[in-house]
Amino acid sequence: MATVSEINQRIDGLLSQWQSNFLPLFSSVSFIRGEISRRAFGGKSSPGENTAGSTLPTVPYSTKPIYADVKSLPNTPSAFQIGKRGTKIKSAYFPQGYGQLKDAIGRPPLELTNQLDIAFTNTPLAEAGQNVSIVIPDDQAGKVKGLESKYGTIFQMSKEEEKLFTDDLAQEIADAINKALQ
């Protein structure tokens, strides 16, 4: 069994280590990023939600007619490759707008969701001493701003996620202290 002096040394060593590298925080931020990602981007059969818990999209998709590059939209039905004049065109024409495009191909275009999802979940966390941040690469920041201006706050923690985060952080700290005392 350890003496009080040995326990104090172990705790002091742990606290000293945490001054420059607070591992429980890194672990908890990494955990909560996964939770935010699941909520924001949804799953194969479920849509994402904004921070307020409203299902995305929170407003109807645009019904303004649009043209889209067929190369960026796999599985585009040939019926949408007919233009306003009834002749075949190289791009796809969706007279009822983005909602029709999404319904026709069965998902949002990859340029919007997959690249942002991958960037959000795979970009290394930014660490600086006792601070850890989730980072969005510059090339995806405009997508975040655009989505949040249209659908409400998406990439901040919800109240439930804040509780999960604090609970996880408390557990990580307790586990680290217990490990240091063994």
N, C-alpha and C positions, 0 to 999 in steps of 0.2 A: 504494500500500500504506500502511496506517495505521501510525502509530508506536506504541510501547508506551504512551506517554502518552495518545494518542487512544483506544486500546483500553481503558485503565484508566478513562478518562472515560465511555466507553460502558457499561462494566460497572457502574460506580458509579451512572450514571443509571438503568440497569435495576433494580439493587438498591434504589435509592431509590424508584422507582415501585412495586416489589413490597412495600415497607413498608406502603403504604396499599391496594394493589389487586393481589393476587397472582393474575393472570389464568390462569396454568397450572393452579392449583388449581381455579378456577371451571370451567374447561373440563373437567378430569378428573372433577370431581364431577358435572357435567352428563352426561358420557359414562357414568359408572357408574350413574347413576339410570336411564338407559335399559336398561342390562343387568339391573339389579335388577327393573325393571318387567317385562321379557320373562320373566324367571325366575318371578317371583311370580304374574303373571297369565296366563302361558302364551300360546298362540296360538289360532287358530280351531280347530285340530284337536289341540292338545296342552294338557294341564292344566298348572297352575302347580306350583312346587315351593317348599318351605320352604328356609331357609338350609342345613339339613343335607342337602338334595338329595332329600328324600322327596316323592313325588308327593302333591299336595293333592287331596282331603282325606286327611289321614293317619289319620283315624279314620272309621268308617262314618257316613253321614248318619243323623240321628235317624229312628226309625220311629214316633215318636209322631204320631198323627193330627193334621192341621192344616187350618185353613180359610185361604184366601188371597183377596184382592180380585181379581176377574177383570180389572178395569181395569189393574192393575199387572202382569198376566201375559198378554201377547198370545199368541195361538195356543193357548189352553187348550182342550183337547178338551171338548166338551159332556158327555161321559160323566162328567167330574169335577164337573159342576154338579148332581149328584144327592146329596142329603144322606143321613144315616144312616137315615132313615125311607123312603128311596126316592122322595122327591118332589123336584122341581126347586127349586133354591135360587139366590140372587143371587150368592153367592160360590162359589169352587171348593173342593171337599172332597177331601183326599188322605188316605185311611185308612192308608196305609203311610208317611206322613210326608214329610219334605223330599226324600229321595232320589227318591220317586215324583213329586213336583212337578217336580224338576229333569229327570227323564227325560221327563215328559209335555210339557214346553215346550222341551226340548232344550238348556237352558242354565240357569245360576243366575239368579235374578231381577236385573234391572238395578239395583235399589236397592242391592244389595250390591256387585257387582263393577264396573260401569261408572263409577259416581260416584267410587268410591275410586280406581280406575285413572286416571281423568281428573284427579282432584285430585293424585294422587301424581306423575304425569308432567308436569302443566301448571302447578302452583303454582310461582311464581318461587323460585329458591334464595335463602336468607337469607345475605347477605354482611355481614361485620363485620371490616374490615381483612384479616387473614390467615386468617380463618375463613370457611368456606362450609358451609352445612348444607342438607340436604334437608328440606323442611317439609311437614307434613300439616296441612291446615286443621282447626280445632277441630271442625267439624261432621262430620268423618270420623275423628277420633281414636278414638272409641269402637269403630268398626268394626275398626281396626287392633288395638286391645287385645283385642276379642272374638275375632278370627281367630287372633291369636297365642296366646291362652290355650287355645284349642281345638286348634290345629294345629302349634304350635311357632313358633319365631322365623321370621318371613317377611321383614321389612323391614330387616334388617341385611345387610351384605355376607357372602357365603360366602367360603371360603378362596380359591376360584378367582377370585371377583370382587375380593378384596383384591389378588391378584397382578396382575390386569388393571388395576386402579386404579393401583398403584405403577408398573407398566410405562408406562401412559399418561402419568402425571404426569412421570416421568423424560423421556419423549420430548417432552412439552410444554415442559419446562424447557430441554432441549437445543435445541429449535427456537427458543425465545425468545432464548437466548444467541447462537445462530448468526445470527439475524436482527439482533440488536443489533450484532454484530461486522461486519456487511456495510456 
